[in-house]
Amino acid sequence: MNPFPEVLHRPRSGRRWTVGYLTLAILAAGPKLAAQQYFFDRFSVSEGLAQSTVYSILQDRNDNLWIGTQAGVSLFDGVEFRNYSATDGLAENGVRALCETRSGHIWLGHTGGGITRSGAGGFRRIGRLEEMIGSDVTSILEDTAGHLWITTAGSGAFEVMDPGGDPAGMQFRRYSGRQLSDRVFGCYMDDGGRLYFVSDPNVKFLNRDSARFDNLLLNGVPRYYITTTLQVDSRGNIWFGKYNGGLYCYDPTRDEAQMYDLIKAGLTSNWVSTIFEDRDGNIWAGTWGGGIAVITPGGGMKLFNDRNGLPGTKVWTIMQDREENILIGTNDNGLCVYKGDYFVNYFEEDGLTDSQVWSILQTSEGVYWFGTNEGISVMDPAEKGSPIRDFRKLKDARIIFLEEDRQGTVWIGTQDQGVYSYGRKGEFLFDPLINNNIPNMVVTAMDIDRENNLWVGTL
């Protein structure tokens, strides 16, 4: 399930996209490359999100998106947002951390120290832990042994030995003070199962042999900047985000670190708030107030900020879903979804039937359909030469809606000529059974539901 479908005129969240620009801008390769402008979708309160401050994001085993906000948690199932708060059984205040355990429970850590667990019976607060926590939860992580680690901004860290068990008898240990620290900003794990803790003032790791938290002292990584976040990448490098100190990458094979000054690179902040590695090995460093820097495996850098398309520059979290979308939680601009590297503009001289585009569809075969004021244009990115061709049908129709069903049939909704269908074998049909029920042939809405039923709205 892709929670961000390719049908741009009407995502399943219910928001209708109307594209009425004088030109068509689409992510593709071509000669008319615009200046560095990037494409981000934005989901906020108007799209159903509970609140515009997004602290944490999780995609569970059923492909649902859990989005922790200042007002609770929003659950997106690919169709709509459902919002939950204290009235639904959650602990009070915002959801700062999310974790799915191997038992299938979703754990939620809250501002102010609340702990909630979601399961088959709904939400349940973990009161015994809440009694020990008097500060914000900063992270939740399950280790290789199935133990759950909860870090806090003022109460240390907690190890829960049986996170799937009965909350009344749940066993846990607390680590704080000189043993670790009272202020623990996050817990991270590398591919070998080693646990790292970003604490004040040092980064520490759990030494399993001595059962102690030892300082992580690495050549070239300064301690005079407070570490705010950490990431161990797939190559074994350790990335450190610093408070107003930029980004550092420690290479253990060379025992040296490289510093990235993000202000000199072009952002407006060196306060790194989150680090994430995507499936291609790119490192995404989100900052507080400056946007995002992406470092490629080859050492190149790409910047995203409010000058080139990123809606929010105060970044709480970054993750990648199973459909390869990059999801970005921002402080005041909701959930941002990175959709592509740049825009290429196409005009009528490039083959577009008309400059006003109302609907866009990318089919399951990767072909783009554009509904315009004067019919349909089709673009196959795999074709060489001029990529856009005229559909040669409905040339005098305004095409408002385009949808594809499970059989690969494209359904075409027009402003005043009813509904048509076009099959994979080239069958172009006008079905009287459908159109006889459309008053004046005016289509006001069109969608295909999960059961592959076609829904048509009329006047």
C-alpha positions as CSV (number, residue, x, y, z in Angstrom):
1,M,0.0,0.0,0.0
2,N,1.4,3.4,-1.0
3,P,-0.1,6.1,1.3
4,F,1.0,8.7,-1.2
5,P,-0.6,7.5,-4.5
6,E,0.5,8.7,-7.9
7,V,-2.9,10.0,-8.9
8,L,-2.1,13.6,-8.2
9,H,-5.6,15.2,-8.7
10,R,-7.1,13.3,-5.8
11,P,-5.0,11.5,-3.2
12,R,-6.8,9.0,-1.1
13,S,-6.7,11.3,1.9
14,G,-9.6,13.0,0.2
15,R,-7.8,16.2,-0.9
16,R,-8.5,17.1,-4.5
17,W,-5.7,18.5,-6.6
18,T,-6.6,20.9,-9.3
19,V,-3.7,21.9,-11.5
20,G,-4.5,25.0,-13.5
21,Y,-1.1,26.4,-14.3
22,L,-0.1,27.8,-17.6
23,T,2.6,25.2,-17.9
24,L,3.1,21.6,-16.8
25,A,5.9,20.9,-14.3
26,I,6.7,17.2,-13.8
27,L,9.6,15.2,-12.4
28,A,11.4,13.8,-15.4
29,A,14.6,14.1,-17.4
30,G,14.6,16.6,-20.2
31,P,16.1,19.7,-21.7
32,K,14.1,22.4,-20.0
33,L,15.5,22.0,-16.5
34,A,14.3,24.8,-14.2
35,A,16.5,26.3,-11.5
36,Q,17.0,24.0,-8.4
37,Q,13.5,23.7,-7.2
38,Y,12.4,20.5,-5.4
39,F,9.0,18.9,-5.0
40,F,7.5,18.3,-1.6
41,D,4.0,17.2,-0.8
42,R,2.7,18.7,2.5
43,F,0.1,17.1,4.8
44,S,-1.1,19.3,7.7
45,V,-4.3,20.1,9.6
46,S,-6.3,20.9,6.4
47,E,-5.5,17.4,5.1
48,G,-6.6,15.8,8.4
49,L,-3.5,15.7,10.5
50,A,-4.1,16.3,14.2
51,Q,-1.6,19.2,14.5
52,S,1.2,20.7,12.4
53,T,4.1,19.9,14.7
54,V,5.3,16.4,13.8
55,Y,7.8,14.9,16.3
56,S,8.0,11.3,15.1
57,I,7.0,9.0,12.2
58,L,6.6,5.2,12.1
59,Q,5.4,2.8,9.4
60,D,4.1,-0.3,11.1
61,R,4.1,-3.9,9.7
62,N,0.6,-3.3,8.2
63,D,1.9,-0.2,6.3
64,N,0.0,2.2,8.4
65,L,1.7,5.5,9.2
66,W,1.8,6.6,12.8
67,I,2.6,10.3,13.1
68,G,3.4,11.7,16.5
69,T,2.2,15.3,16.9
70,Q,1.9,17.9,19.6
71,A,-1.8,17.0,19.9
72,G,-1.4,13.2,20.1
73,V,-1.0,10.7,17.3
74,S,-2.4,10.5,13.8
75,L,-2.9,7.2,12.0
76,F,-2.9,7.2,8.2
77,D,-4.1,4.0,6.6
78,G,-3.6,5.2,3.0
79,V,-7.2,6.5,2.8
80,E,-7.6,8.9,5.7
81,F,-6.2,10.3,8.9
82,R,-7.6,9.1,12.2
83,N,-6.5,11.2,15.2
84,Y,-6.1,10.0,18.8
85,S,-5.5,11.9,22.0
86,A,-6.0,11.6,25.8
87,T,-9.7,11.2,25.3
88,D,-9.0,7.9,23.4
89,G,-6.8,6.5,26.2
90,L,-3.4,8.0,25.3
91,A,-1.2,9.7,27.9
92,E,-1.5,13.4,27.9
93,N,0.6,15.8,25.7
94,G,2.3,15.3,22.4
95,V,3.9,12.1,21.1
96,R,7.7,12.5,20.9
97,A,8.7,8.9,20.1
98,L,7.2,5.9,18.4
99,C,8.4,2.2,18.3
100,E,6.8,-1.0,17.1
101,T,8.0,-4.1,19.0
102,R,8.3,-7.6,17.7
103,S,5.2,-8.5,19.6
104,G,3.2,-6.0,17.4
105,H,2.7,-3.4,20.1
106,I,3.2,0.3,19.3
107,W,4.8,2.2,22.1
108,L,4.3,6.0,22.3
109,G,6.5,8.3,24.4
110,H,5.1,11.7,25.3
111,T,6.1,15.2,26.2
112,G,6.0,15.4,30.0
113,G,6.9,11.7,30.5
114,G,3.8,9.8,29.5
115,I,4.0,6.3,28.1
116,T,1.3,4.6,26.1
117,R,1.1,1.2,24.5
118,S,-1.2,0.3,21.7
119,G,-2.4,-3.2,21.1
120,A,-5.5,-5.3,20.2
121,G,-7.4,-3.8,23.2
122,G,-6.7,-0.2,22.2
123,F,-4.4,2.2,24.0
124,R,-3.1,1.6,27.5
125,R,-1.0,3.8,29.7
126,I,2.0,2.3,31.5
127,G,1.5,3.8,34.9
128,R,4.5,2.2,36.6
129,L,6.9,3.7,34.2
130,E,5.1,7.1,34.2
131,E,5.6,7.3,37.9
132,M,9.4,7.2,37.4
133,I,9.5,9.6,34.4
134,G,9.1,13.3,35.0
135,S,10.4,14.7,31.8
136,D,10.0,14.4,28.0
137,V,10.5,11.1,26.4
138,T,13.2,11.5,23.7
139,S,13.4,8.1,22.1
140,I,12.1,4.5,22.2
141,L,14.1,1.6,20.7
142,E,13.9,-2.2,20.8
143,D,17.2,-4.0,20.9
144,T,18.3,-7.4,19.5
145,A,17.2,-9.2,22.7
146,G,13.7,-7.8,22.5
147,H,14.3,-5.3,25.4
148,L,12.8,-1.9,25.0
149,W,14.9,1.2,25.8
150,I,13.2,4.5,26.7
151,T,15.3,7.6,27.0
152,T,14.2,10.9,28.6
153,A,15.3,14.5,28.9
154,G,15.7,14.5,32.7
155,S,15.0,11.1,34.1
156,G,17.7,8.9,32.5
157,A,17.0,5.8,30.5
158,F,14.8,2.8,31.2
159,E,15.3,-0.8,30.0
160,V,12.0,-2.7,29.8
161,M,12.7,-6.5,29.8
162,D,9.2,-7.7,28.8
163,P,7.6,-4.9,26.7
164,G,4.9,-7.4,25.4
165,G,3.9,-8.4,28.9
166,D,1.2,-7.3,31.4
167,P,1.9,-3.7,32.3
168,A,1.0,-4.3,35.9
169,G,3.9,-6.8,36.3
170,M,6.3,-5.3,33.8
171,Q,10.0,-5.5,34.7
172,F,12.4,-2.6,34.0
173,R,15.6,-1.1,35.1
174,R,16.5,2.6,35.3
175,Y,19.9,4.1,34.4
176,S,20.6,7.7,35.4
177,G,23.0,10.0,37.2
178,R,26.7,9.0,37.1
179,Q,25.8,5.6,35.7
180,L,24.6,7.1,32.5
181,S,23.1,10.6,32.8
182,D,19.8,12.2,33.7
183,R,19.6,13.9,30.3
184,V,19.6,11.3,27.5
185,F,18.6,12.7,24.1
186,G,18.4,9.5,22.2
187,C,19.2,5.8,21.9
188,Y,20.6,4.3,18.7
189,M,21.7,0.8,17.5
190,D,24.2,-0.3,14.9
191,D,23.9,-3.4,12.7
192,G,25.9,-5.4,15.3
193,G,23.4,-4.6,18.0
194,R,25.6,-2.2,19.9
195,L,23.6,0.6,21.7
196,Y,24.7,4.2,21.7
197,F,23.3,6.9,24.0
198,V,23.5,10.6,23.3
199,S,23.7,12.1,26.8
200,D,24.8,15.2,28.5
201,P,27.7,15.8,28.3
202,N,29.1,12.7,26.4
203,V,28.0,10.1,23.9
204,K,28.2,6.7,25.6
205,F,27.8,3.0,24.5
206,L,26.6,0.0,26.5
207,N,29.6,-2.3,27.1
208,R,27.9,-5.7,27.3
209,D,31.0,-7.3,28.9
210,S,31.2,-5.0,31.8
211,A,27.5,-4.0,31.9
212,R,28.6,-0.4,32.0
213,F,28.1,2.7,29.9
214,D,31.5,3.8,28.5
215,N,32.3,7.1,26.9
216,L,32.6,7.1,23.1
217,L,35.8,9.0,22.5
218,L,36.7,9.2,18.8
219,N,39.5,10.9,17.0
220,G,38.4,14.1,15.3
221,V,35.0,14.4,16.9
222,P,35.0,17.4,19.3
223,R,33.4,17.2,22.7
224,Y,33.0,21.0,23.1
225,Y,29.9,20.9,20.9
226,I,26.9,19.1,22.5
227,T,25.9,16.0,20.5
228,T,22.2,16.1,19.7
229,T,21.7,13.1,17.5
230,L,23.7,10.1,16.1
231,Q,23.5,7.6,13.2
232,V,25.6,4.6,12.4
233,D,25.4,4.1,8.6
234,S,25.5,0.9,6.6
235,R,29.2,1.2,6.0
236,G,30.0,1.4,9.7
237,N,30.6,5.2,9.8
238,I,29.3,7.0,12.8
239,W,27.6,10.4,12.1
240,F,27.3,13.0,14.9
241,G,24.9,15.9,14.8
242,K,26.0,18.8,17.0
243,Y,24.2,21.7,18.6
244,N,25.4,24.7,16.5
245,G,28.5,22.6,15.6
246,G,27.5,21.1,12.3
247,L,27.8,17.5,11.2
248,Y,30.7,15.0,11.7
249,C,31.3,11.6,10.1
250,Y,33.8,9.3,11.8
251,D,35.4,6.6,9.7
252,P,36.6,3.7,11.9
253,T,38.7,2.2,9.2
254,R,40.8,5.4,9.0
255,D,40.3,6.6,12.6
256,E,39.4,10.1,11.5
257,A,36.4,12.3,11.2
258,Q,35.2,14.7,8.5
259,M,33.4,17.9,9.6
260,Y,30.5,19.4,7.5
261,D,29.9,23.1,8.2
262,L,26.3,23.3,7.0
263,I,26.3,27.1,7.1
264,K,29.3,27.4,4.8
265,A,27.5,24.8,2.6
266,G,24.5,27.1,2.2
267,L,22.1,26.3,5.0
268,T,21.3,28.9,7.7
269,S,21.8,26.6,10.7
270,N,24.5,24.3,12.1
271,W,22.1,22.8,14.7
272,V,21.6,19.2,13.5
273,S,18.4,17.8,15.0
274,T,18.1,14.4,13.2
275,I,20.2,12.1,11.0
276,F,18.8,9.4,8.7
277,E,20.3,7.0,6.1
278,D,18.1,6.1,3.2
279,R,18.2,2.8,1.2
280,D,20.6,4.3,-1.3
281,G,23.1,5.2,1.4
282,N,22.4,8.9,1.4
283,I,22.7,10.6,4.7
284,W,19.9,13.1,5.5
285,A,20.8,15.7,8.1
286,G,17.9,17.7,9.3
287,T,18.6,21.0,11.1
288,W,16.7,23.3,13.4
289,G,15.8,26.3,11.3
290,G,18.1,25.7,8.2
291,G,16.4,22.8,6.4
292,I,18.1,19.6,5.3
293,A,21.5,18.6,3.9
294,V,21.9,15.3,2.0
295,I,25.3,13.8,1.7
296,T,25.7,11.1,-1.0
297,P,28.0,8.0,-0.7
298,G,30.4,9.7,-3.1
299,G,30.7,12.8,-0.9
300,G,28.4,15.2,-2.8
301,M,25.9,17.4,-1.0
302,K,22.4,18.5,-1.8
303,L,20.5,21.2,0.2
304,F,16.8,21.6,0.8
305,N,15.3,24.7,2.4
306,D,12.5,27.2,2.1
307,R,14.2,28.8,-0.9
308,N,13.9,25.7,-3.1
309,G,10.7,23.9,-2.0
310,L,11.0,22.5,1.5
311,P,7.9,23.8,3.4
312,G,9.4,23.7,6.9
313,T,13.0,24.2,7.9
314,K,12.8,23.2,11.6
315,V,13.1,19.4,11.2
316,W,12.2,16.9,14.0
317,T,12.5,13.6,12.2
318,I,13.2,12.0,8.8
319,M,12.3,8.5,7.6
320,Q,11.8,6.5,4.4
321,D,8.7,4.4,3.9
322,R,8.4,1.1,2.0
323,E,7.4,2.9,-1.1
324,E,10.7,4.9,-1.1
325,N,9.1,8.2,-0.1
326,I,11.2,10.3,2.2
327,L,8.9,11.6,5.1
328,I,9.9,14.7,7.0
329,G,8.4,15.8,10.3
330,T,8.6,19.5,10.8
331,N,7.9,21.8,13.7
332,D,5.2,24.0,12.2
333,N,4.5,22.7,8.7
334,G,3.2,19.2,9.3
335,L,4.4,16.2,7.4
336,C,6.4,16.8,4.2
337,V,6.9,14.1,1.6
338,Y,9.9,14.4,-0.7
339,K,8.8,13.5,-4.2
340,G,11.6,14.3,-6.6
341,D,14.7,16.1,-7.5
342,Y,13.6,18.8,-9.9
343,F,10.9,20.1,-12.2
344,V,11.0,19.9,-16.0
345,N,8.5,22.3,-17.7
346,Y,6.5,21.2,-20.8
347,F,4.6,23.5,-23.0
348,E,2.4,23.2,-26.0
349,E,5.4,23.4,-28.3
350,D,6.6,20.2,-26.6
351,G,3.5,18.4,-27.6
352,L,1.1,19.2,-24.8
353,T,-2.4,19.6,-26.3
354,D,-3.2,22.6,-24.1
355,S,-1.4,24.7,-21.5
356,Q,-4.1,24.3,-18.8
357,V,-3.7,20.9,-17.1
358,W,-6.5,19.7,-14.8
359,S,-5.5,16.1,-14.0
360,I,-2.4,13.9,-14.0
361,L,-2.2,10.1,-13.8
362,Q,0.9,7.8,-13.8
363,T,-0.3,4.4,-14.8
364,S,1.0,1.1,-13.4
365,E,3.2,0.8,-16.5
366,G,4.8,4.2,-15.8
367,V,3.1,6.2,-18.5
368,Y,1.8,9.7,-17.7
369,W,-1.6,10.9,-18.7
370,F,-2.4,14.6,-18.7
371,G,-6.0,15.9,-18.8
372,T,-6.2,19.3,-20.4
373,N,-8.8,21.8,-21.7
374,E,-8.5,20.2,-25.1
375,G,-8.2,16.5,-24.6
376,I,-5.4,14.2,-23.3
377,S,-1.7,14.1,-23.8
378,V,0.3,11.0,-23.0
379,M,4.0,10.8,-22.1
380,D,6.0,7.6,-21.9
381,P,9.4,8.4,-20.2
382,A,10.9,5.2,-21.8
383,E,10.3,6.5,-25.3
384,K,13.1,8.3,-27.1
385,G,12.7,11.6,-28.9
386,S,9.7,13.7,-28.2
387,P,8.1,12.2,-25.1
388,I,4.6,13.7,-25.3
389,R,2.0,12.6,-27.8
390,D,-1.6,13.4,-28.5
391,F,-4.2,10.8,-27.3
392,R,-6.2,11.7,-30.5
393,K,-9.5,11.2,-28.8
394,L,-11.8,13.6,-26.9
395,K,-9.9,16.5,-28.4
396,D,-12.7,18.9,-27.7
397,A,-13.3,17.7,-24.1
398,R,-12.1,19.2,-20.9
399,I,-10.5,16.3,-19.0
400,I,-11.0,16.8,-15.2
401,F,-10.4,13.3,-13.8
402,L,-8.1,10.4,-14.6
403,E,-8.0,7.1,-12.7
404,E,-6.6,3.6,-13.3
405,D,-8.3,0.4,-12.0
406,R,-6.7,-2.9,-11.1
407,Q,-7.0,-4.2,-14.7
408,G,-5.0,-1.3,-16.0
409,T,-8.1,0.4,-17.6
410,V,-7.8,4.2,-17.5
411,W,-11.1,5.9,-16.6
412,I,-11.6,9.4,-18.0
413,G,-14.0,11.9,-16.4
414,T,-14.9,15.0,-18.5
415,Q,-16.6,18.3,-17.6
416,D,-19.6,17.8,-19.9
417,Q,-19.1,14.7,-22.0
418,G,-19.5,12.0,-19.3
419,V,-17.1,9.1,-18.6
420,Y,-15.0,7.1,-21.0
421,S,-12.6,4.1,-20.5
422,Y,-9.5,3.1,-22.3
423,G,-8.2,-0.5,-21.8
424,R,-4.7,-1.8,-22.1
425,K,-5.4,-3.4,-25.5
426,G,-6.6,0.0,-26.8
427,E,-10.3,-0.4,-26.3
428,F,-11.9,3.0,-26.1
429,L,-15.4,2.8,-24.7
430,F,-18.4,5.1,-23.9
431,D,-20.6,3.0,-21.6
432,P,-24.3,4.0,-21.8
433,L,-25.0,2.1,-18.5
434,I,-22.8,4.6,-16.7
435,N,-23.5,7.8,-18.7
436,N,-27.2,7.5,-18.8
437,N,-27.1,8.1,-15.0
438,I,-25.0,11.2,-15.2
439,P,-27.2,14.3,-15.5
440,N,-26.1,16.6,-18.3
441,M,-23.0,14.4,-18.6
442,V,-21.3,16.6,-16.0
443,V,-18.7,14.7,-13.8
444,T,-17.9,16.5,-10.6
445,A,-15.8,13.8,-8.8
446,M,-14.4,10.4,-9.7
447,D,-12.5,7.8,-7.7
448,I,-11.8,4.0,-7.5
449,D,-12.1,2.4,-4.1
450,R,-10.2,-0.5,-2.5
451,E,-12.7,-3.0,-3.9
452,N,-12.0,-1.7,-7.5
453,N,-15.4,0.0,-7.7
454,L,-15.7,3.2,-9.8
455,W,-17.4,6.1,-8.0
456,V,-18.7,9.1,-10.1
457,G,-20.0,12.3,-8.6
458,T,-22.5,14.3,-10.6
459,L,-24.6,17.5,-10.3
